[in-house]
Amino acid sequence: MPMMTRFAALDLLATLVIVTDAKGQVVFANSALEDVMGFTRRSIEGSQLKDLFLAPENLTNAIKGAVNNEFSALRFDAQMQRPNHEPVLVHVIVAPTHEFDEVLVELLPLEKQSRQDREVRLIDQAQANKELIRNLAHEIKNPLGGIRGAAQLLQMELDTRDLIEYTQVIVREADRLQSLVDRLLAPHRKPHVVGNVNIHEVCERVRALILAEFPRGLKVVRDYDISLPEFRGDVEQLIQAVLNIAHNAAQALVDRIAQGEAQIVLSTRIARQVTFGMQRYRLALELHVIDNGPGIPESIKDRLFFPLVSGRDGGSGLGLNLAQTFVQQHHGLIECESEPGQTDFKILIPLP
């Protein structure tokens, strides 16, 4: 059986896989390894796998043990060399195949594993947020209507101006809370309207809205990959998602806007053979909203997409939560990296 045919299924995996012979010579490397590590199959097939590692003793011993069926799987951490790059720390899993005296070696970059763990937390967080919102609506909505109605009835029975003002405060605050609940429920109530989406039309709409609100002192830079294809999605939801992120960025840039040094970059790229949300996609949209502001406070970084969490006074804490919800309804994900001087929100959405 031809080598590529025999190992074809391994090319479908998101994990990095190498198959060696009994002497540690590479006989196959899958496409995920090419994408992540920067190797080509031709460059390593036929070479000794140990030559790719710093301090390869553990790997050499593991391959010998696998060939001798001394274990079903052996795990350890190691440093792997890459051409023109710093060594990368990987978690290595070595297992015998019980065929042809070959050994299966899986490589999990620890940075990638950490990223996947973070994505799982974001997805779990979003699900918990939905449950929180449903419970919040159930517990608040009906009693709130009763409180407002009782205050209005009481107001009709009063003739003292001071007491009437108290009932008006109750009505106003009840209306404010009702508006908050409605905003929390908005993405779950509104139907998903699907059509063709040109992401650059979305970016241009957002850019126009931001510049209309902040006409001086803020530059919104376009950095578009015009080769990006259209995809199916809800244009209005995506505009709202990107706008929420960009608007938060603009508000964080108030001091720089006053100095005329504020900048937001809208950048689009195609990501190839990318894994997010625990799935591997051949192509994905990668949309960055980058600002040169002060960065996100450390105290809220881990709770950034929670509802009612805000980094500024007077903020509702709903913008990023709604943005994440809208993007997840497109099977995508929003990630954030922030440090003083730069905050980068990355939106990932699968492409056809």
HELIX and SHEET records of a PDB file:
HELIX    1   1 MET A    3  ARG A    6  1                                   4    
HELIX    2   2 ALA A    8  LEU A   12  5                                   5    
HELIX    3   3 SER A   31  MET A   37  1                                   7    
HELIX    4   4 ARG A   41  ILE A   44  1                                   4    
HELIX    5   5 LEU A   49  LEU A   52  5                                   4    
HELIX    6   6 GLU A   57  VAL A   67  1                                  11    
HELIX    7   7 LEU A  110  GLU A  157  1                                  48    
HELIX    8   8 ARG A  161  ARG A  189  1                                  29    
HELIX    9   9 ILE A  199  GLU A  213  1                                  15    
HELIX   10  10 VAL A  235  ALA A  252  1                                  18    
HELIX   11  11 VAL A  254  GLN A  259  1                                   6    
HELIX   12  12 GLU A  298  ARG A  303  5                                   6    
HELIX   13  13 GLY A  319  GLN A  328  1                                  10    
SHEET    1   A 6 VAL A  26  ALA A  29  0                                        
SHEET    2   A 6 LEU A  16  THR A  20 -1                                        
SHEET    3   A 6 VAL A 103  PRO A 109 -1                                        
SHEET    4   A 6 HIS A  85  PRO A  96 -1                                        
SHEET    5   A 6 LEU A  74  ARG A  82 -1                                        
SHEET    6   A 6 PHE A  53  LEU A  54 -1                                        
SHEET    1   B 2 GLY A 195  VAL A 197  0                                        
SHEET    2   B 2 PHE A 231  GLY A 233 -1                                        
SHEET    1   C 5 LEU A 218  ASP A 223  0                                        
SHEET    2   C 5 ALA A 262  PHE A 276  1                                        
SHEET    3   C 5 GLN A 279  ASP A 291 -1                                        
SHEET    4   C 5 GLN A 342  PRO A 350 -1                                        
SHEET    5   C 5 LEU A 333  GLU A 339 -1                                        
END                                                                             
